[in-house]
Amino acid sequence: MKNLFLTLTTVLVLGTISMSSQDTAVEPTKMEQVMASHDVVMDKMPLISKLINQLQTKANASYEKKKYEDAIADLKNANKSMMTWMESFGKRFNADEMLKGKELTPQKQEWILEEEENVSLLDEEIDLSIDQAEAVLNN
């Protein structure tokens, strides 16, 4: 009986500790979410460069250059979109806001919602250009 009581007490204590640690978990801010999305997109930039090189090699050796050149243009446009987005984002927010969690003004709180949507659309554009390039290379 003592063992049963001890076991139940241990389970209750551990359950309470587990629940209280979940309650104190800090949810990421919108800025942190946008910066994390940016990092995901940035990680795709080397692949874009690699695909451009592969497509260029195939285009140089092919009589059907147009399909390769079109895929290259899409990848370059996606890369340009990324650079444009980062420049625009950098004009709206400073390093302390982006990296140190400085509180955003009400205006900037509205902007971060816009940027959340913009980076999501950018990610879709980049994924589409990568998928198309890979499809051209695999055909």
C-alpha positions as CSV (number, residue, x, y, z in Angstrom):
1,M,0.0,0.0,0.0
2,K,2.9,2.3,0.9
3,N,4.5,1.7,-2.5
4,L,1.2,2.5,-4.3
5,F,0.9,5.7,-2.4
6,L,4.6,6.6,-3.2
7,T,4.1,5.8,-6.9
8,L,0.9,7.9,-7.2
9,T,2.6,10.8,-5.3
10,T,5.6,10.7,-7.7
11,V,3.4,10.6,-10.8
12,L,1.4,13.6,-9.5
13,V,4.5,15.6,-8.7
14,L,6.1,14.9,-12.0
15,G,2.9,15.6,-13.8
16,T,2.6,19.0,-12.0
17,I,6.2,19.9,-12.8
18,S,5.7,18.9,-16.5
19,M,2.6,21.0,-16.8
20,S,4.1,24.0,-15.1
21,S,7.1,23.9,-17.4
22,Q,4.8,23.9,-20.4
23,D,3.0,26.9,-19.1
24,T,6.2,28.9,-18.8
25,A,7.3,28.2,-22.4
26,V,7.7,31.4,-24.3
27,E,6.1,31.6,-27.6
28,P,8.3,33.1,-30.4
29,T,7.5,36.7,-31.4
30,K,6.4,37.6,-34.9
31,M,9.9,38.9,-35.5
32,E,11.4,35.6,-34.5
33,Q,9.0,33.8,-36.7
34,V,9.8,36.0,-39.7
35,M,13.5,35.7,-39.1
36,A,13.2,31.9,-38.8
37,S,11.3,31.9,-42.2
38,H,14.0,34.1,-43.6
39,D,16.6,31.6,-42.5
40,V,14.7,28.7,-44.2
41,V,14.6,30.7,-47.4
42,M,18.3,31.7,-47.1
43,D,19.3,28.0,-46.8
44,K,17.9,27.5,-50.3
45,M,20.2,30.1,-52.0
46,P,23.2,27.7,-52.5
47,L,20.8,25.3,-54.2
48,I,19.7,28.0,-56.6
49,S,23.3,28.7,-57.6
50,K,24.0,25.0,-58.0
51,L,20.9,24.6,-60.2
52,I,21.8,27.7,-62.3
53,N,25.2,26.2,-63.0
54,Q,23.8,22.8,-63.9
55,L,21.2,24.3,-66.2
56,Q,23.8,26.5,-67.9
57,T,26.0,23.4,-68.5
58,K,23.0,21.6,-70.1
59,A,22.1,24.7,-72.1
60,N,25.6,25.0,-73.5
61,A,25.5,21.3,-74.7
62,S,21.9,21.4,-76.1
63,Y,20.1,22.5,-79.2
64,E,17.1,23.1,-77.0
65,K,18.5,26.0,-75.0
66,K,15.2,27.8,-74.4
67,K,13.9,25.5,-71.7
68,Y,17.1,25.7,-69.8
69,E,17.4,29.5,-70.2
70,D,13.8,29.9,-69.0
71,A,14.5,27.8,-65.9
72,I,17.7,29.9,-65.3
73,A,15.7,33.1,-65.6
74,D,13.1,31.8,-63.0
75,L,15.9,31.0,-60.6
76,K,17.6,34.3,-61.0
77,N,14.3,36.1,-60.5
78,A,13.6,34.2,-57.3
79,N,17.1,35.1,-56.1
80,K,16.5,38.7,-57.0
81,S,13.2,38.6,-55.1
82,M,15.0,37.4,-52.0
83,M,17.6,40.2,-52.3
84,T,14.8,42.8,-52.8
85,W,12.9,41.4,-49.8
86,M,15.9,41.5,-47.5
87,E,16.7,45.1,-48.6
88,S,13.1,46.2,-48.0
89,F,13.0,44.4,-44.6
90,G,16.3,46.1,-43.6
91,K,14.8,49.5,-44.3
92,R,11.8,48.8,-42.1
93,F,13.5,47.2,-39.1
94,N,16.9,47.8,-37.4
95,A,19.3,45.2,-36.1
96,D,18.1,45.5,-32.4
97,E,14.6,44.8,-33.5
98,M,15.6,41.9,-35.7
99,L,18.2,40.2,-33.5
100,K,17.8,41.4,-30.0
101,G,14.1,41.4,-29.5
102,K,13.7,45.2,-29.2
103,E,10.0,46.0,-28.8
104,L,8.3,47.1,-32.1
105,T,6.3,50.3,-32.4
106,P,2.6,49.9,-33.3
107,Q,3.4,50.8,-36.9
108,K,6.2,48.2,-37.0
109,Q,3.9,45.6,-35.5
110,E,1.6,46.1,-38.5
111,W,4.6,45.9,-40.9
112,I,5.9,42.6,-39.3
113,L,2.5,41.0,-40.2
114,E,3.0,42.2,-43.8
115,E,6.5,40.9,-43.8
116,E,5.3,37.5,-42.5
117,E,3.1,37.2,-45.5
118,N,5.8,38.5,-47.9
119,V,8.4,36.0,-46.7
120,S,5.9,33.2,-47.1
121,L,5.1,34.2,-50.7
122,L,8.9,34.5,-51.3
123,D,9.4,31.0,-50.0
124,E,6.7,29.7,-52.4
125,E,8.3,31.5,-55.3
126,I,11.7,30.0,-54.6
127,D,10.3,26.5,-54.1
128,L,8.4,26.7,-57.4
129,S,11.5,27.9,-59.3
130,I,13.6,25.1,-57.7
131,D,11.0,22.5,-58.5
132,Q,10.7,23.7,-62.1
133,A,14.5,23.7,-62.5
134,E,14.8,20.2,-61.2
135,A,12.1,19.0,-63.5
136,V,13.9,20.5,-66.5
137,L,17.1,18.9,-65.4
138,N,15.5,15.5,-64.9
139,N,13.8,15.4,-68.3
